[in-house]
């Protein structure tokens, strides 16, 4: 059987580091090509913030005063349903934006954000950044493209959740995590180690189903499990299970 290619994301070159954090490999693609004057203006708008592992960055329903650029570490955007069931909407890593979807309406956060590991970020106030966009419209156009592509990605995920099997959804998620955050070991190890609950909430399945399916994948030699560590051993085998999504997102992992 021919393998199905799993669409992970659209590659965009990051802009040069703007945050001043040591070891930063670059900032969001939307700032690529920004002239020196614009970079300096943007840096003056930034406020440094730091969070420990599993700390809340903002809560769903609270006023959205601005957005964050992640400099190091990772965070997750979480939506909770009326019954209390949670869904992880996306993972945000270094050089990516968090909370930008609320920039233009000035309302409240439509989801909560928590760190996965110790995280350093830069916060920009909504009013300051909107004024900045008036002077640098190319950044605004790129931001609009990013948000539009992400919306299309969420629509594709709804179809995936409705019609694809739990095995297919989890296989696709593991491949996406390995491609974006994997490190070469005896296979491709997903870093940092991610909990079974987080995997389930990203794939839209129960924790029990996630644990059982991971066990099945290990028995088939597709992955290796060591405590919280997951190593992709046979990516081609996972690709046979994974239904490709028709939309390529920019930056964030959905």
C-alpha positions as CSV (number, residue, x, y, z in Angstrom):
1,X,0.0,0.0,0.0
2,X,1.3,3.4,-0.9
3,X,1.9,5.6,2.1
4,X,-0.2,8.7,2.6
5,X,1.7,11.9,3.0
6,X,0.7,13.7,6.2
7,X,0.7,17.5,5.7
8,X,2.5,19.1,8.7
9,X,2.8,22.8,7.8
10,X,3.9,25.4,5.4
11,X,7.6,26.3,5.8
12,X,8.3,30.0,6.3
13,X,11.7,31.4,7.1
14,X,11.8,33.0,10.5
15,X,12.7,36.7,10.9
16,X,16.0,37.5,12.6
17,X,15.7,37.4,16.5
18,X,14.0,40.5,17.8
19,X,13.6,39.6,21.5
20,X,17.2,39.7,22.6
21,X,16.9,36.3,24.3
22,X,20.2,34.4,24.2
23,X,19.9,31.3,22.0
24,X,16.8,32.6,20.2
25,X,16.8,31.2,16.6
26,X,14.4,33.7,15.1
27,X,11.1,35.4,15.4
28,X,7.8,34.8,13.6
29,X,7.6,34.7,9.9
30,X,5.3,37.7,9.8
31,X,8.2,40.0,10.7
32,X,10.5,38.8,7.9
33,X,11.9,41.7,5.9
34,X,11.0,44.3,8.5
35,X,13.4,47.2,8.2
36,X,15.7,48.1,11.0
37,X,13.6,51.0,12.1
38,X,10.5,48.8,12.4
39,X,12.5,46.2,14.3
40,X,13.6,48.8,16.8
41,X,10.0,50.1,17.2
42,X,8.8,46.5,17.8
43,X,11.5,45.9,20.4
44,X,10.4,49.0,22.3
45,X,6.9,47.7,22.5
46,X,7.9,44.3,24.0
47,X,7.7,43.5,27.7
48,X,9.6,40.5,29.0
49,X,7.6,37.7,30.8
50,X,8.7,34.3,32.2
51,X,6.7,31.3,33.3
52,X,7.5,28.0,34.9
53,X,6.3,24.6,33.6
54,X,2.5,24.1,33.6
55,X,1.8,27.7,34.5
56,X,-1.2,29.7,33.3
57,X,-0.5,32.5,30.8
58,X,-4.1,33.6,30.4
59,X,-7.6,32.2,31.2
60,X,-10.5,31.8,28.8
61,X,-13.0,34.6,29.3
62,X,-10.5,37.2,30.6
63,X,-9.9,40.4,28.7
64,X,-7.4,40.1,25.9
65,X,-5.0,43.1,26.4
66,X,-2.5,41.9,23.9
67,X,-0.5,38.9,22.6
68,X,2.7,37.0,23.2
69,X,5.7,36.1,21.1
70,X,7.3,32.9,22.5
71,X,11.1,33.2,22.8
72,X,11.9,29.8,24.4
73,X,9.8,26.9,25.7
74,X,6.4,25.8,24.6
75,X,2.8,26.5,25.5
76,X,-0.6,25.1,24.6
77,X,-3.9,26.7,23.8
78,X,-6.8,24.9,25.5
79,X,-10.6,25.1,25.0
80,X,-12.9,23.7,27.6
81,X,-16.4,22.5,26.8
82,X,-19.6,22.9,28.9
83,X,-19.1,19.3,30.2
84,X,-15.6,20.1,31.3
85,X,-13.9,18.1,28.6
86,X,-10.8,19.9,27.3
87,X,-9.4,20.1,23.7
88,X,-5.8,21.4,23.0
89,X,-6.2,23.6,20.0
90,X,-2.6,24.1,19.2
91,X,1.0,24.0,20.5
92,X,3.1,27.2,20.3
93,X,6.9,27.1,20.3
94,X,9.8,29.5,19.9
95,X,9.3,32.3,17.5
96,X,5.6,31.8,17.3
97,X,2.6,33.9,18.4
98,X,0.1,33.2,21.2
99,X,-3.2,35.1,21.6
100,X,-3.0,36.9,18.2
101,X,-6.5,35.7,17.2
102,X,-8.0,38.3,19.6
103,X,-6.0,41.3,18.3
104,X,-8.6,42.8,16.1
105,X,-11.8,42.4,18.1
106,X,-10.5,43.6,21.5
107,X,-12.7,41.1,23.3
108,X,-11.9,38.3,25.7
109,X,-9.7,35.3,25.3
110,X,-11.7,32.5,23.7
111,X,-9.4,29.8,25.1
112,X,-6.9,29.4,27.9
113,X,-3.1,29.1,27.6
114,X,-0.7,27.1,29.8
115,X,3.0,26.4,29.5
116,X,4.3,22.9,28.7
117,X,7.8,23.7,29.9
118,X,9.6,26.7,31.4
119,X,8.8,29.5,28.9
120,X,10.2,33.0,28.2
121,X,8.1,35.3,26.0
122,X,7.6,38.9,25.0
123,X,4.2,40.6,25.5
124,X,2.8,43.3,23.2
125,X,-0.2,45.4,24.1
126,X,-3.0,45.3,21.6
127,X,-3.3,49.1,21.1
128,X,0.4,49.5,20.6
129,X,0.7,46.7,18.1
130,X,-2.4,47.8,16.0
131,X,-0.8,51.2,15.8
132,X,2.4,49.5,14.6
133,X,0.5,47.6,11.9
134,X,-0.7,50.9,10.5
135,X,2.8,51.9,9.8
136,X,3.9,48.5,8.6
137,X,1.0,47.1,6.6
138,X,3.0,44.1,5.2
139,X,3.2,42.7,8.7
140,X,-0.6,43.1,8.9
141,X,-1.1,41.2,5.6
142,X,1.1,38.4,6.8
143,X,-0.7,38.1,10.1
144,X,-4.0,38.0,8.2
145,X,-2.6,35.1,6.1
146,X,-1.4,33.2,9.1
147,X,-4.8,33.6,11.0
148,X,-6.8,32.7,7.8
149,X,-4.7,29.5,7.2
150,X,-5.1,28.6,10.8
151,X,-8.8,28.9,10.6
152,X,-8.8,26.6,7.6
153,X,-6.7,24.2,9.6
154,X,-9.2,24.2,12.4
155,X,-12.0,23.4,9.9
156,X,-10.0,20.5,8.6
157,X,-9.5,19.2,12.1
158,X,-13.3,19.3,12.7
159,X,-13.7,17.0,9.6
160,X,-10.9,14.8,10.9
161,X,-12.5,14.5,14.3
162,X,-15.9,13.7,12.8
163,X,-14.9,11.1,10.2
164,X,-11.4,9.7,11.0
165,X,-10.6,6.8,13.4
166,X,-8.8,7.4,16.7
167,X,-5.8,5.5,15.3
168,X,-5.5,7.7,12.3
169,X,-5.8,10.9,14.4
170,X,-3.2,9.8,16.9
171,X,-0.8,8.6,14.2
172,X,-1.0,11.9,12.4
173,X,-0.5,13.8,15.7
174,X,2.6,11.7,16.6
175,X,4.1,12.3,13.1
176,X,3.4,16.1,13.4
177,X,5.0,16.3,16.9
178,X,8.0,14.3,15.7
179,X,8.5,16.5,12.6
180,X,8.2,19.8,14.5
181,X,9.7,18.9,17.9
182,X,11.5,15.6,17.4
183,X,15.2,14.9,18.2
184,X,17.2,12.2,16.6
185,X,17.7,9.2,18.9
186,X,17.3,5.6,18.0
187,X,14.4,6.8,16.0
188,X,12.9,10.3,16.5
189,X,12.1,11.2,20.1
190,X,9.4,13.8,20.8
191,X,10.7,16.6,23.0
192,X,9.8,17.6,25.6
193,X,8.0,14.4,26.8
194,X,4.3,14.9,26.4
195,X,1.7,13.5,28.8
196,X,-0.9,10.9,27.6
197,X,-3.6,13.4,28.7
198,X,-2.2,16.1,26.5
199,X,-1.9,13.7,23.6
200,X,-5.5,12.7,24.0
201,X,-6.7,16.3,24.3
202,X,-4.8,17.2,21.1
203,X,-6.2,14.3,19.2
204,X,-9.7,14.7,20.5
205,X,-9.9,11.3,22.1
206,X,-10.1,10.0,25.7
207,X,-7.0,9.4,27.7
208,X,-7.9,5.7,28.0
209,X,-8.1,5.4,24.2
210,X,-4.8,7.2,23.8
211,X,-3.0,4.9,26.2
212,X,-4.5,1.8,24.6
213,X,-3.7,3.0,21.0
214,X,-0.1,3.9,22.0
215,X,0.2,0.4,23.3
216,X,-1.0,-1.1,20.0
217,X,1.4,1.1,18.1
218,X,4.3,-0.1,20.3
219,X,3.3,-3.8,19.8
220,X,3.4,-3.3,16.0
221,X,6.9,-1.7,16.3
222,X,5.7,1.7,15.1
223,X,6.9,3.6,18.3
224,X,8.8,2.9,21.5
225,X,7.5,4.0,24.9
226,X,9.8,4.7,27.8
227,X,7.8,6.3,30.7
228,X,6.7,9.7,29.2
229,X,9.1,9.5,26.3
230,X,7.8,8.6,22.8
231,X,10.2,7.6,20.0
232,X,9.0,7.2,16.5
233,X,10.5,3.9,15.2
234,X,8.6,3.4,12.0
235,X,7.3,6.6,10.5
236,X,6.3,5.0,7.3
237,X,4.1,2.6,9.2
238,X,2.4,5.5,11.0
239,X,1.9,7.2,7.6
240,X,-0.1,4.2,6.4
241,X,-2.6,4.9,9.3
242,X,-2.6,8.7,9.1
243,X,-5.2,10.6,7.1
244,X,-3.6,13.6,5.5
245,X,-5.2,17.0,6.1
246,X,-5.8,19.2,3.0
247,X,-4.7,22.4,4.7
248,X,-1.1,23.5,5.5
249,X,-0.9,25.8,8.6
250,X,1.8,28.4,9.1
251,X,4.0,28.0,12.2
252,X,1.7,26.6,15.0
253,X,1.0,22.9,15.4
254,X,-2.7,22.2,15.4
